[in-house]
Amino acid sequence: MANALAAIVGLGMIPCGKHLERSVIDMATEAVYLAIKDAGIKPGQVDACFFGNVLAGRLFGANTIGQNVFWEVGINRVPVINVENACTSGSTALYLAYNMIAAGQAEVVLAASSEKMYVKNAGLVDAGLDELDTLLGLAAPATFGMRARRYMEEFGATEKQLALVAVKNRCHAQFNPLAQFREPVTVEEVLASPMVADPLTRLQCCPIADGAAAVVVCSPALAKRLGRAVNIEATVLATGDYANPPNLAGFDTVRRAAHLAYEKAGIGPGDLHVVECHDAFTITEIMDYEALGFCPVGQGGKLVEEGHTKLGGRLPVNVSGGLLSRGHPVGASGLLQAAEIITQLRGEAGERQVRGAKLGLVQNMGGDKDGDIRACTISILSTW
């Protein structure tokens, strides 16, 4: 494995859910404060900040709000960059923070993200993903329903296999106090829930959420002094190939990004101990298995059905509960995924801890263009 050029030494996050009385700035400020405290640094040590958000401009008319967030914890006079990159906004902030440290332009960088999706005056308090899609054009349940049908026809996957992803992730979520939905569900309950985009039922589509997360990224030298560091072995950002017809039964852009991330980190998929991957829909996680190299193409449904990706299995995936159970505060989801892997590698995940976890992967993607992905991020983290 290559020598890490940056490490994460501080982590802060708040529970996902309905925070009706809290603002995007308020939630982000708490996460940033917790990350600084966790790292054991002072605000004046931070050299630069990146802030990820998708909806604040559209819902509240608020732009370039990162400066407000970081000022609330006493950080000013440093570069602050606001990031909007669909669902990968938070993980893109981490990607940029890593590259700034790796390039030697800073010693300490903050990456934070926050999203507010339950909004009383917009009539979205009880909205599901399908209603929010209609109002804001964020997600594409119809697109993923079509992908699911194509995948099932091409590879023989079953509705039960898709439903098992939701069952597994909800089972994991019962051990995560930060998850929005923690009550276990059965295959029968998943399949009997209201249809959103055939064959995807409501329990196979991620719920909206309010949430925030932040991490402190620093140089390897400082990380050694601070302790409890998680190394960033690789982090990559990819966009789709819009010149060729899309592969509706697979994620070629994710596969390409994964190959690059494994190459940079000097590992293979078989070396991983724990994974957080983008599971906005059950079919998404199954197709991610294949794109990330966990099984041959067409075998993703079998992988979950045989229990290999559940806690205690060969490669636990989405032990946090994933987007399907934790919720999907779009701009914050990428950092919340990273937060779970950091917690796992530190051995601080409690009842959902993956034993002996030393190497983890975080994969997030967002947006749709011509049947392909607008952005995909993959980070490989370790405590080796």
Summary of the structure (lengths in Angstrom):
residues: 384
radius of gyration: 19.1
end to end distance: 9.2
largest distance: 57.1
contacts: 1507
relative contact order: 0.20
helix: 42%
strand: 20%
